[in-house]
Amino acid sequence: MFNTLQDLMWHSKNVTYVMMAVVLICFVGFWYFLTDKENPKRRY
Amino acid sequence: MFFLSSMFAGLSMVIFEGTLSHRSLHHLMDEEYNAGYEDLHFAFAKGASWIMAGYLAMKLIGLAMDNHWSYLATGYGAWWLFEVVGFVLLPCYCYAVGYRDRNLALIRVAAPWTVLGIILNRFDVGLVAFNWRLPSADRYFPSFSEIVISLFVVTVGVLAFRFIATHMPIFYVHPHYKDASH
């Protein structure tokens, strides 16, 4: 229950920032999932 | 969100249209066109899955930003979940697995699935969720003439594509320009 707009914004922003961090970590995992069967590019 | 969804809609539509073209217009395609066909589809599948993952993330973050989690327990929330899970998450996974395993058949399934999802999304925005608080009698629904005009525009698009693809050098190099470098 939020009594003021400040409380609501505080809660929403907290959840959003945590989710953004989780999403960014998930993106790294997704990128590895997507590309781990690709042939590595030779750089020499 | 429209801009982001139009990106994977375009990629999916090219894969879908390419699959249909290969079925009915394969005899018009030359070797050069066919040589890069599979690689192009794999590249598009990789791009589409990546963009769809970003779109999913933005959908979730949008929900969190507005603190609308409670809507998920309603009928509209269930419909939202049906759209997001059924027509974004699952095709995204299919594209990713299709690219990873070099499975062109799976990519060809994911492409029309994604296109259907985009159509559903546009209908949701324009019809289902438009003025959703109003009683259903006051809500917008297209008239018969609007539906006919929409079908006419789509039909003209398909016919124009077919006319251009069968009468102009789209799938092959024009004989007069075979040796030209471009």
gemmi code that builds the backbone of each chain (N, CA, C; Angstrom):
import gemmi

chains = {
    "A": [
        ("MET", (0.852, -1.198, 0.000), (0.000, 0.000, 0.000), (0.883, 1.242, 0.000)),
        ("PHE", (0.621, 2.165, -0.915), (1.437, 3.372, -0.999), (0.600, 4.579, -0.581)),
        ("ASN", (1.140, 5.310, 0.372), (0.386, 6.456, 0.881), (0.638, 7.729, 0.080)),
        ("THR", (1.822, 7.829, -0.494), (2.136, 9.038, -1.268), (2.694, 8.639, -2.631)),
        ("LEU", (2.681, 9.625, -3.533), (3.256, 9.375, -4.866), (4.742, 9.033, -4.748)),
        ("GLN", (5.398, 9.679, -3.778), (6.820, 9.420, -3.539), (7.054, 7.932, -3.219)),
        ("ASP", (6.191, 7.364, -2.367), (6.302, 5.945, -2.011), (6.151, 5.058, -3.241)),
        ("LEU", (5.138, 5.392, -4.047), (4.871, 4.596, -5.247), (6.057, 4.652, -6.211)),
        ("MET", (6.579, 5.887, -6.439), (7.703, 6.055, -7.364), (8.939, 5.343, -6.841)),
        ("TRP", (9.159, 5.447, -5.545), (10.311, 4.803, -4.904), (10.265, 3.296, -5.148)),
        ("HIS", (9.085, 2.724, -4.924), (8.908, 1.283, -5.103), (9.093, 0.883, -6.569)),
        ("SER", (8.409, 1.628, -7.467), (8.466, 1.280, -8.897), (9.884, 1.372, -9.429)),
        ("LYS", (10.584, 2.446, -9.045), (11.961, 2.623, -9.522), (12.865, 1.521, -8.985)),
        ("ASN", (12.689, 1.156, -7.718), (13.500, 0.081, -7.145), (13.332, -1.204, -7.931)),
        ("VAL", (12.066, -1.571, -8.158), (11.791, -2.814, -8.891), (12.375, -2.729, -10.297)),
        ("THR", (12.193, -1.570, -10.941), (12.673, -1.414, -12.317), (14.186, -1.530, -12.399)),
        ("TYR", (14.908, -0.886, -11.493), (16.374, -0.952, -11.542), (16.867, -2.363, -11.289)),
        ("VAL", (16.228, -3.090, -10.369), (16.626, -4.488, -10.127), (16.367, -5.308, -11.386)),
        ("MET", (15.193, -5.073, -12.008), (14.863, -5.824, -13.225), (15.835, -5.522, -14.350)),
        ("MET", (16.249, -4.254, -14.454), (17.201, -3.887, -15.514), (18.510, -4.631, -15.334)),
        ("ALA", (18.958, -4.765, -14.099), (20.205, -5.495, -13.830), (20.028, -6.967, -14.196)),
        ("VAL", (18.883, -7.543, -13.801), (18.627, -8.960, -14.115), (18.570, -9.160, -15.625)),
        ("VAL", (17.888, -8.233, -16.316), (17.757, -8.337, -17.775), (19.130, -8.273, -18.448)),
        ("LEU", (19.977, -7.365, -17.986), (21.316, -7.238, -18.589), (22.129, -8.510, -18.399)),
        ("ILE", (22.013, -9.122, -17.226), (22.717, -10.390, -16.979), (22.136, -11.490, -17.882)),
        ("CYS", (20.800, -11.493, -18.001), (20.150, -12.491, -18.860), (20.583, -12.324, -20.324)),
        ("PHE", (20.780, -11.069, -20.744), (21.215, -10.814, -22.123), (22.559, -11.473, -22.411)),
        ("VAL", (23.455, -11.414, -21.433), (24.772, -12.052, -21.630), (24.582, -13.558, -21.818)),
        ("GLY", (23.739, -14.161, -20.959), (23.453, -15.596, -21.072), (22.812, -15.925, -22.410)),
        ("PHE", (21.878, -15.065, -22.843), (21.195, -15.302, -24.116), (22.178, -15.210, -25.281)),
        ("TRP", (23.094, -14.258, -25.179), (24.087, -14.109, -26.243), (24.967, -15.362, -26.338)),
        ("TYR", (25.368, -15.907, -25.184), (26.169, -17.138, -25.201), (25.355, -18.303, -25.752)),
        ("PHE", (24.081, -18.365, -25.352), (23.199, -19.430, -25.859), (23.084, -19.354, -27.377)),
        ("LEU", (22.957, -18.107, -27.873), (22.748, -17.892, -29.306), (23.995, -18.219, -30.124)),
        ("THR", (25.154, -17.906, -29.598), (26.362, -17.935, -30.433), (27.361, -19.030, -30.072)),
        ("ASP", (27.072, -19.858, -29.068), (28.152, -20.775, -28.636), (28.432, -21.902, -29.616)),
        ("LYS", (27.560, -22.090, -30.635), (27.866, -23.112, -31.638), (28.494, -22.517, -32.898)),
        ("GLU", (28.664, -21.183, -32.906), (29.292, -20.547, -34.064), (30.758, -20.940, -34.124)),
        ("ASN", (31.264, -21.047, -35.340), (32.700, -21.313, -35.486), (33.468, -20.074, -35.061)),
        ("PRO", (34.469, -20.240, -34.171), (35.230, -19.054, -33.752), (35.988, -18.447, -34.931)),
        ("LYS", (35.967, -17.096, -34.978), (36.685, -16.419, -36.068), (38.179, -16.443, -35.775)),
        ("ARG", (38.957, -16.829, -36.755), (40.414, -16.816, -36.555), (40.903, -15.383, -36.650)),
        ("ARG", (41.675, -14.998, -35.682), (42.169, -13.619, -35.661), (43.658, -13.548, -35.960)),
        ("TYR", (44.210, -14.606, -36.564), (45.641, -14.593, -36.892), (45.850, -15.143, -38.289)),
    ],
    "B": [
        ("MET", (8.165, 1.203, -28.748), (7.823, -0.212, -28.857), (7.430, -0.560, -30.300)),
        ("PHE", (6.716, 0.373, -30.972), (6.331, 0.114, -32.363), (7.558, 0.032, -33.249)),
        ("PHE", (8.503, 0.945, -32.982), (9.734, 0.968, -33.787), (10.506, -0.342, -33.615)),
        ("LEU", (10.627, -0.782, -32.358), (11.374, -1.996, -32.058), (10.678, -3.217, -32.667)),
        ("SER", (9.337, -3.268, -32.515), (8.625, -4.438, -33.042), (8.637, -4.444, -34.572)),
        ("SER", (8.685, -3.241, -35.178), (8.719, -3.217, -36.640), (10.033, -3.782, -37.177)),
        ("MET", (11.100, -3.716, -36.342), (12.384, -4.273, -36.790), (12.286, -5.784, -36.973)),
        ("PHE", (11.819, -6.493, -35.925), (11.757, -7.952, -36.107), (10.578, -8.354, -36.993)),
        ("ALA", (9.566, -7.454, -37.108), (8.480, -7.737, -38.056), (9.038, -7.749, -39.476)),
        ("GLY", (9.895, -6.760, -39.785), (10.491, -6.679, -41.118), (11.355, -7.892, -41.415)),
        ("LEU", (12.201, -8.271, -40.455), (13.083, -9.422, -40.659), (12.256, -10.693, -40.872)),
        ("SER", (11.211, -10.855, -40.040), (10.365, -12.048, -40.150), (9.610, -12.063, -41.469)),
        ("MET", (9.149, -10.887, -41.884), (8.385, -10.804, -43.128), (9.273, -11.166, -44.314)),
        ("VAL", (10.554, -10.744, -44.263), (11.472, -11.086, -45.367), (11.685, -12.603, -45.409)),
        ("ILE", (11.851, -13.225, -44.234), (12.030, -14.688, -44.199), (10.766, -15.375, -44.719)),
        ("PHE", (9.605, -14.904, -44.247), (8.327, -15.505, -44.643), (8.085, -15.334, -46.144)),
        ("GLU", (8.301, -14.111, -46.613), (8.089, -13.821, -48.041), (9.087, -14.612, -48.884)),
        ("GLY", (10.335, -14.720, -48.413), (11.359, -15.481, -49.134), (10.964, -16.944, -49.255)),
        ("THR", (10.400, -17.488, -48.171), (9.968, -18.891, -48.193), (8.842, -19.089, -49.211)),
        ("LEU", (7.878, -18.153, -49.209), (6.769, -18.257, -50.173), (7.280, -18.100, -51.608)),
        ("SER", (8.208, -17.144, -51.791), (8.743, -16.917, -53.142), (9.484, -18.155, -53.640)),
        ("HIS", (10.223, -18.805, -52.718), (10.963, -19.999, -53.141), (10.016, -21.119, -53.543)),
        ("ARG", (8.823, -21.100, -52.986), (7.860, -22.143, -53.317), (7.268, -21.926, -54.708)),
        ("SER", (6.910, -20.671, -55.022), (6.191, -20.449, -56.283), (7.041, -19.805, -57.377)),
        ("LEU", (8.147, -19.134, -57.014), (8.926, -18.419, -58.038), (10.372, -18.924, -58.109)),
        ("HIS", (10.585, -20.146, -57.639), (11.961, -20.671, -57.579), (12.611, -20.722, -58.969)),
        ("HIS", (11.787, -20.987, -60.003), (12.336, -21.123, -61.365), (12.946, -19.812, -61.872)),
        ("LEU", (12.584, -18.671, -61.245), (13.122, -17.378, -61.696), (14.454, -17.033, -61.030)),
        ("MET", (14.821, -17.771, -59.996), (15.995, -17.380, -59.201), (17.282, -17.947, -59.793)),
        ("ASP", (18.291, -17.094, -59.874), (19.560, -17.585, -60.421), (20.472, -18.072, -59.291)),
        ("GLU", (21.629, -18.616, -59.681), (22.536, -19.237, -58.692), (23.027, -18.229, -57.667)),
        ("GLU", (23.324, -17.021, -58.157), (23.849, -15.994, -57.253), (22.836, -15.664, -56.153)),
        ("TYR", (21.574, -15.613, -56.567), (20.518, -15.310, -55.590), (20.399, -16.441, -54.574)),
        ("ASN", (20.429, -17.685, -55.092), (20.236, -18.834, -54.200), (21.441, -19.090, -53.300)),
        ("ALA", (22.628, -18.645, -53.747), (23.852, -18.935, -52.981), (23.795, -18.349, -51.571)),
        ("GLY", (23.268, -17.129, -51.462), (23.289, -16.493, -50.148), (21.993, -16.632, -49.373)),
        ("TYR", (21.073, -17.440, -49.920), (19.720, -17.500, -49.354), (19.707, -18.027, -47.916)),
        ("GLU", (20.350, -19.167, -47.675), (20.300, -19.765, -46.327), (21.034, -18.907, -45.306)),
        ("ASP", (22.209, -18.427, -45.692), (22.986, -17.593, -44.752), (22.217, -16.327, -44.374)),
        ("LEU", (21.504, -15.773, -45.373), (20.714, -14.564, -45.111), (19.624, -14.860, -44.079)),
        ("HIS", (18.974, -16.004, -44.237), (17.904, -16.353, -43.301), (18.450, -16.612, -41.898)),
        ("PHE", (19.631, -17.253, -41.826), (20.226, -17.478, -40.503), (20.601, -16.149, -39.846)),
        ("ALA", (21.150, -15.252, -40.652), (21.534, -13.942, -40.104), (20.301, -13.179, -39.628)),
        ("PHE", (19.232, -13.244, -40.414), (17.995, -12.554, -40.026), (17.398, -13.179, -38.768)),
        ("ALA", (17.492, -14.510, -38.662), (16.945, -15.193, -37.475), (17.713, -14.775, -36.229)),
        ("LYS", (19.024, -14.683, -36.359), (19.847, -14.253, -35.222), (19.459, -12.829, -34.808)),
        ("GLY", (19.341, -11.955, -35.806), (18.969, -10.563, -35.515), (17.588, -10.468, -34.898)),
        ("ALA", (16.640, -11.218, -35.481), (15.259, -11.147, -34.980), (15.173, -11.648, -33.543)),
        ("SER", (15.875, -12.750, -33.237), (15.802, -13.295, -31.864), (16.395, -12.299, -30.865)),
        ("TRP", (17.461, -11.639, -31.274), (18.118, -10.677, -30.395), (17.227, -9.455, -30.158)),
        ("ILE", (16.617, -8.957, -31.226), (15.741, -7.785, -31.090), (14.494, -8.152, -30.284)),
        ("MET", (13.975, -9.366, -30.505), (12.789, -9.794, -29.748), (13.103, -9.922, -28.257)),
        ("ALA", (14.327, -10.342, -27.945), (14.725, -10.414, -26.530), (14.718, -9.004, -25.924)),
        ("GLY", (15.213, -8.031, -26.698), (15.197, -6.640, -26.237), (13.778, -6.113, -26.078)),
        ("TYR", (12.921, -6.497, -27.023), (11.514, -6.076, -26.975), (10.832, -6.641, -25.729)),
        ("LEU", (11.113, -7.918, -25.439), (10.550, -8.553, -24.236), (10.983, -7.806, -22.980)),
        ("ALA", (12.290, -7.492, -22.941), (12.826, -6.780, -21.779), (12.127, -5.434, -21.613)),
        ("MET", (11.908, -4.734, -22.747), (11.254, -3.426, -22.661), (9.798, -3.549, -22.236)),
        ("LYS", (9.149, -4.612, -22.676), (7.759, -4.844, -22.258), (7.700, -5.018, -20.735)),
        ("LEU", (8.628, -5.829, -20.214), (8.642, -6.099, -18.767), (8.993, -4.847, -17.975)),
        ("ILE", (9.980, -4.112, -18.478), (10.399, -2.901, -17.767), (9.288, -1.846, -17.810)),
        ("GLY", (8.558, -1.793, -18.926), (7.411, -0.885, -19.014), (6.355, -1.217, -17.973)),
        ("LEU", (6.157, -2.511, -17.784), (5.195, -2.965, -16.768), (5.653, -2.552, -15.369)),
        ("ALA", (6.952, -2.716, -15.124), (7.499, -2.379, -13.803), (7.489, -0.867, -13.573)),
        ("MET", (7.820, -0.098, -14.603), (7.886, 1.359, -14.463), (6.528, 1.946, -14.050)),
        ("ASP", (5.456, 1.405, -14.639), (4.120, 1.918, -14.316), (3.489, 1.177, -13.143)),
        ("ASN", (4.195, 0.179, -12.625), (3.702, -0.629, -11.500), (2.317, -1.205, -11.794)),
        ("HIS", (2.203, -1.813, -12.981), (0.914, -2.357, -13.405), (0.840, -3.872, -13.249)),
        ("TRP", (1.578, -4.402, -12.291), (1.621, -5.860, -12.126), (0.241, -6.424, -11.815)),
        ("SER", (-0.572, -5.622, -11.129), (-1.887, -6.137, -10.714), (-2.785, -6.429, -11.916)),
        ("TYR", (-2.539, -5.732, -13.041), (-3.357, -5.981, -14.226), (-3.159, -7.387, -14.786)),
        ("LEU", (-2.017, -7.993, -14.450), (-1.730, -9.327, -14.999), (-2.753, -10.356, -14.529)),
        ("ALA", (-3.376, -10.088, -13.392), (-4.356, -11.044, -12.848), (-5.741, -10.864, -13.472)),
        ("THR", (-5.893, -9.869, -14.357), (-7.203, -9.627, -14.985), (-7.267, -10.310, -16.354)),
        ("GLY", (-8.416, -10.227, -16.993), (-8.587, -10.815, -18.322), (-7.674, -10.159, -19.352)),
        ("TYR", (-7.567, -8.816, -19.276), (-6.681, -8.106, -20.202), (-5.223, -8.502, -19.966)),
        ("GLY", (-4.875, -8.741, -18.684), (-3.511, -9.179, -18.350), (-3.213, -10.547, -18.940)),
        ("ALA", (-4.220, -11.432, -18.881), (-4.040, -12.771, -19.455), (-3.848, -12.664, -20.967)),
        ("TRP", (-4.589, -11.749, -21.597), (-4.466, -11.544, -23.045), (-3.077, -10.981, -23.381)),
        ("TRP", (-2.597, -10.064, -22.530), (-1.256, -9.480, -22.700), (-0.196, -10.588, -22.600)),
        ("LEU", (-0.382, -11.451, -21.593), (0.575, -12.555, -21.423), (0.516, -13.516, -22.617)),
        ("PHE", (-0.708, -13.744, -23.112), (-0.878, -14.620, -24.277), (-0.100, -14.059, -25.469)),
        ("GLU", (-0.205, -12.734, -25.650), (0.497, -12.092, -26.768), (2.009, -12.126, -26.562)),
        ("VAL", (2.440, -11.758, -25.352), (3.886, -11.618, -25.115), (4.586, -12.993, -25.050)),
        ("VAL", (3.962, -13.939, -24.350), (4.595, -15.266, -24.251), (4.388, -16.052, -25.542)),
        ("GLY", (3.144, -16.052, -26.031), (2.817, -16.888, -27.188), (3.346, -16.371, -28.501)),
        ("PHE", (3.489, -15.056, -28.648), (3.873, -14.513, -29.952), (5.154, -13.689, -29.936)),
        ("VAL", (5.829, -13.611, -28.785), (7.142, -12.956, -28.767), (8.180, -13.911, -28.157)),
        ("LEU", (7.915, -14.383, -26.935), (8.896, -15.226, -26.250), (9.143, -16.540, -26.999)),
        ("LEU", (8.067, -17.240, -27.359), (8.239, -18.546, -28.004), (8.861, -18.431, -29.407)),
        ("PRO", (8.374, -17.504, -30.280), (9.069, -17.357, -31.563), (10.526, -16.913, -31.402)),
        ("CYS", (10.784, -16.081, -30.383), (12.164, -15.639, -30.125), (13.032, -16.861, -29.805)),
        ("TYR", (12.518, -17.754, -28.976), (13.254, -18.967, -28.623), (13.446, -19.858, -29.863)),
        ("CYS", (12.377, -19.952, -30.682), (12.476, -20.754, -31.909), (13.552, -20.195, -32.840)),
        ("TYR", (13.575, -18.874, -32.994), (14.608, -18.246, -33.832), (15.997, -18.567, -33.268)),
        ("ALA", (16.128, -18.431, -31.932), (17.434, -18.645, -31.310), (17.896, -20.096, -31.496)),
        ("VAL", (16.980, -21.048, -31.257), (17.344, -22.464, -31.424), (17.592, -22.762, -32.906)),
        ("GLY", (16.757, -22.178, -33.778), (16.928, -22.375, -35.213), (18.285, -21.884, -35.697)),
        ("TYR", (18.705, -20.720, -35.206), (20.018, -20.187, -35.595), (21.134, -21.044, -35.013)),
        ("ARG", (20.998, -21.384, -33.732), (22.017, -22.149, -32.996), (22.257, -23.516, -33.632)),
        ("ASP", (21.149, -24.198, -33.970), (21.249, -25.559, -34.511), (21.260, -25.586, -36.036)),
        ("ARG", (21.313, -24.405, -36.663), (21.261, -24.331, -38.130), (20.022, -25.081, -38.657)),
        ("ASN", (18.888, -24.804, -38.024), (17.638, -25.481, -38.362), (16.735, -24.509, -39.129)),
        ("LEU", (16.808, -24.589, -40.452), (16.063, -23.646, -41.291), (14.551, -23.865, -41.179)),
        ("ALA", (14.147, -25.130, -40.971), (12.709, -25.439, -40.867), (12.097, -24.720, -39.664)),
        ("LEU", (12.828, -24.705, -38.565), (12.323, -24.043, -37.353), (12.217, -22.529, -37.572)),
        ("ILE", (13.196, -21.972, -38.281), (13.166, -20.531, -38.583), (11.967, -20.219, -39.470)),
        ("ARG", (11.669, -21.130, -40.396), (10.522, -20.926, -41.297), (9.195, -21.051, -40.565)),
        ("VAL", (9.202, -21.745, -39.435), (7.997, -21.801, -38.597), (7.883, -20.504, -37.778)),
        ("ALA", (9.021, -20.056, -37.253), (9.021, -18.872, -36.380), (8.633, -17.597, -37.136)),
        ("ALA", (8.991, -17.520, -38.425), (8.746, -16.275, -39.181), (7.249, -15.944, -39.312)),
        ("PRO", (6.405, -16.849, -39.862), (4.973, -16.511, -39.927), (4.339, -16.377, -38.546)),
        ("TRP", (4.873, -17.103, -37.581), (4.398, -17.016, -36.195), (4.610, -15.589, -35.672)),
        ("THR", (5.799, -15.046, -35.929), (6.105, -13.676, -35.501), (5.233, -12.666, -36.235)),
        ("VAL", (5.047, -12.876, -37.531), (4.203, -11.961, -38.318), (2.776, -11.959, -37.764)),
        ("LEU", (2.268, -13.163, -37.431), (0.940, -13.256, -36.808), (0.894, -12.480, -35.492)),
        ("GLY", (1.980, -12.598, -34.731), (2.078, -11.879, -33.461), (2.030, -10.376, -33.647)),
        ("ILE", (2.689, -9.890, -34.693), (2.674, -8.446, -34.971), (1.266, -8.001, -35.351)),
        ("ILE", (0.604, -8.818, -36.188), (-0.781, -8.487, -36.576), (-1.663, -8.449, -35.327)),
        ("LEU", (-1.481, -9.453, -34.460), (-2.260, -9.504, -33.213), (-1.983, -8.274, -32.355)),
        ("ASN", (-0.707, -7.891, -32.258), (-0.327, -6.720, -31.460), (-1.006, -5.457, -31.985)),
        ("ARG", (-0.997, -5.287, -33.310), (-1.602, -4.084, -33.894), (-3.120, -4.084, -33.671)),
        ("PHE", (-3.744, -5.252, -33.765), (-5.178, -5.336, -33.485), (-5.455, -5.048, -32.012)),
        ("ASP", (-4.553, -5.540, -31.136), (-4.723, -5.281, -29.703), (-4.671, -3.784, -29.410)),
        ("VAL", (-3.690, -3.106, -30.020), (-3.530, -1.676, -29.773), (-4.704, -0.886, -30.368)),
        ("GLY", (-5.109, -1.251, -31.589), (-6.117, -0.465, -32.291), (-7.555, -0.840, -31.991)),
        ("LEU", (-7.773, -2.074, -31.553), (-9.159, -2.525, -31.336), (-9.406, -3.010, -29.905)),
        ("VAL", (-8.646, -4.039, -29.492), (-8.956, -4.703, -28.212), (-8.743, -3.762, -27.027)),
        ("ALA", (-7.574, -3.105, -26.996), (-7.257, -2.276, -25.828), (-7.568, -0.795, -26.039)),
        ("PHE", (-8.017, -0.433, -27.233), (-8.309, 0.975, -27.520), (-9.586, 1.391, -26.779)),
        ("ASN", (-9.493, 2.399, -25.932), (-10.634, 2.841, -25.100), (-11.216, 1.686, -24.292)),
        ("TRP", (-10.344, 0.913, -23.666), (-10.789, -0.332, -23.033), (-11.694, -0.113, -21.829)),
        ("ARG", (-11.710, 1.124, -21.298), (-12.587, 1.375, -20.149), (-14.035, 1.645, -20.555)),
        ("LEU", (-14.257, 1.944, -21.845), (-15.623, 2.232, -22.302), (-16.439, 0.939, -22.376)),
        ("PRO", (-17.756, 1.045, -22.258), (-18.581, -0.148, -22.485), (-18.448, -0.607, -23.931)),
        ("SER", (-18.617, -1.908, -24.140), (-18.293, -2.456, -25.460), (-19.127, -1.816, -26.578)),
        ("ALA", (-20.334, -1.333, -26.272), (-21.165, -0.716, -27.317), (-20.551, 0.582, -27.837)),
        ("ASP", (-19.748, 1.256, -27.003), (-19.137, 2.533, -27.409), (-17.738, 2.359, -27.986)),
        ("ARG", (-17.278, 1.141, -28.053), (-15.903, 0.915, -28.526), (-15.847, 0.924, -30.049)),
        ("TYR", (-14.644, 1.215, -30.565), (-14.462, 1.269, -32.020), (-14.376, -0.135, -32.609)),
        ("PHE", (-15.071, -0.338, -33.694), (-14.898, -1.549, -34.498), (-14.991, -1.124, -35.956)),
        ("PRO", (-14.077, -1.572, -36.806), (-14.102, -1.098, -38.196), (-15.392, -1.488, -38.912)),
        ("SER", (-15.831, -0.569, -39.786), (-17.034, -0.848, -40.567), (-16.684, -1.807, -41.697)),
        ("PHE", (-17.715, -2.297, -42.362), (-17.511, -3.256, -43.456), (-16.618, -2.656, -44.541)),
        ("SER", (-16.879, -1.361, -44.876), (-16.086, -0.737, -45.951), (-14.618, -0.601, -45.551)),
        ("GLU", (-14.351, -0.330, -44.258), (-12.948, -0.237, -43.806), (-12.242, -1.589, -43.931)),
        ("ILE", (-12.953, -2.664, -43.584), (-12.364, -4.007, -43.702), (-12.079, -4.323, -45.159)),
        ("VAL", (-13.042, -3.973, -46.050), (-12.863, -4.253, -47.482), (-11.680, -3.458, -48.035)),
        ("ILE", (-11.561, -2.182, -47.637), (-10.446, -1.357, -48.114), (-9.113, -1.942, -47.641)),
        ("SER", (-9.055, -2.402, -46.372), (-7.825, -3.007, -45.855), (-7.461, -4.246, -46.667)),
        ("LEU", (-8.453, -5.109, -46.936), (-8.188, -6.314, -47.736), (-7.744, -5.932, -49.144)),
        ("PHE", (-8.339, -4.855, -49.686), (-7.985, -4.385, -51.026), (-6.513, -3.947, -51.063)),
        ("VAL", (-6.098, -3.185, -50.030), (-4.713, -2.685, -49.996), (-3.735, -3.853, -49.916)),
        ("VAL", (-4.042, -4.851, -49.079), (-3.155, -6.018, -48.955), (-3.108, -6.773, -50.285)),
        ("THR", (-4.284, -6.950, -50.920), (-4.334, -7.681, -52.195), (-3.539, -6.947, -53.274)),
        ("VAL", (-3.671, -5.621, -53.329), (-2.917, -4.834, -54.315), (-1.409, -5.011, -54.069)),
        ("GLY", (-1.012, -5.009, -52.787), (0.403, -5.207, -52.444), (0.918, -6.545, -52.944)),
        ("VAL", (0.146, -7.594, -52.718), (0.563, -8.941, -53.151), (0.633, -9.006, -54.674)),
        ("LEU", (-0.395, -8.460, -55.347), (-0.421, -8.495, -56.814), (0.723, -7.668, -57.403)),
        ("ALA", (1.004, -6.508, -56.796), (2.101, -5.664, -57.290), (3.432, -6.402, -57.123)),
        ("PHE", (3.611, -7.046, -55.969), (4.845, -7.807, -55.750), (4.986, -8.902, -56.801)),
        ("ARG", (3.893, -9.634, -57.031), (3.929, -10.741, -57.979), (4.221, -10.233, -59.398)),
        ("PHE", (3.594, -9.103, -59.760), (3.825, -8.542, -61.095), (5.298, -8.131, -61.248)),
        ("ILE", (5.820, -7.436, -60.250), (7.213, -6.960, -60.326), (8.177, -8.143, -60.331)),
        ("ALA", (7.910, -9.139, -59.460), (8.834, -10.284, -59.345), (8.838, -11.131, -60.604)),
        ("THR", (7.711, -11.188, -61.334), (7.662, -12.041, -62.531), (8.008, -11.289, -63.817)),
        ("HIS", (7.983, -9.952, -63.793), (8.247, -9.195, -65.026), (9.548, -8.397, -64.994)),
        ("MET", (10.192, -8.320, -63.843), (11.423, -7.521, -63.747), (12.539, -8.363, -63.138)),
        ("PRO", (13.786, -8.016, -63.417), (14.909, -8.846, -62.922), (15.161, -8.649, -61.427)),
        ("ILE", (14.319, -9.253, -60.611), (14.454, -9.151, -59.159), (15.256, -10.330, -58.619)),
        ("PHE", (14.897, -11.536, -59.085), (15.539, -12.751, -58.569), (16.718, -13.191, -59.427)),
        ("TYR", (16.984, -12.476, -60.506), (18.095, -12.834, -61.386), (18.695, -11.548, -61.960)),
        ("VAL", (19.921, -11.699, -62.459), (20.568, -10.543, -63.081), (20.041, -10.418, -64.514)),
        ("HIS", (19.700, -9.212, -64.917), (19.211, -8.995, -66.283), (20.291, -9.405, -67.278)),
        ("PRO", (19.920, -10.150, -68.346), (20.941, -10.632, -69.309), (21.835, -9.525, -69.859)),
        ("HIS", (21.310, -8.305, -70.011), (22.110, -7.215, -70.552), (23.181, -6.729, -69.572)),
        ("TYR", (23.009, -7.055, -68.300), (23.935, -6.530, -67.283), (24.688, -7.648, -66.569)),
        ("LYS", (24.776, -8.808, -67.218), (25.394, -9.968, -66.573), (26.832, -9.715, -66.143)),
        ("ASP", (27.582, -8.991, -67.005), (29.005, -8.772, -66.726), (29.275, -7.496, -65.926)),
        ("ALA", (28.235, -6.739, -65.691), (28.447, -5.478, -64.979), (28.722, -5.745, -63.506)),
        ("SER", (29.682, -5.031, -62.965), (29.941, -5.174, -61.534), (29.104, -4.157, -60.793)),
        ("HIS", (28.443, -4.586, -59.709), (27.607, -3.652, -58.955), (27.641, -3.998, -57.484)),
    ],
}
model = gemmi.Model(1)
for chain_id, residues in chains.items():
    chain = gemmi.Chain(chain_id)
    for i, (resn, *xyz) in enumerate(residues, 1):
        res = gemmi.Residue()
        res.name, res.seqid = resn, gemmi.SeqId(i, " ")
        for name, pos in zip(("N", "CA", "C"), xyz):
            atom = gemmi.Atom()
            atom.name, atom.element = name, gemmi.Element(name[0])
            atom.pos, atom.b_iso = gemmi.Position(*pos), 0.0
            res.add_atom(atom)
        chain.add_residue(res)
    model.add_chain(chain)
structure = gemmi.Structure()
structure.add_model(model)
structure.setup_entities()
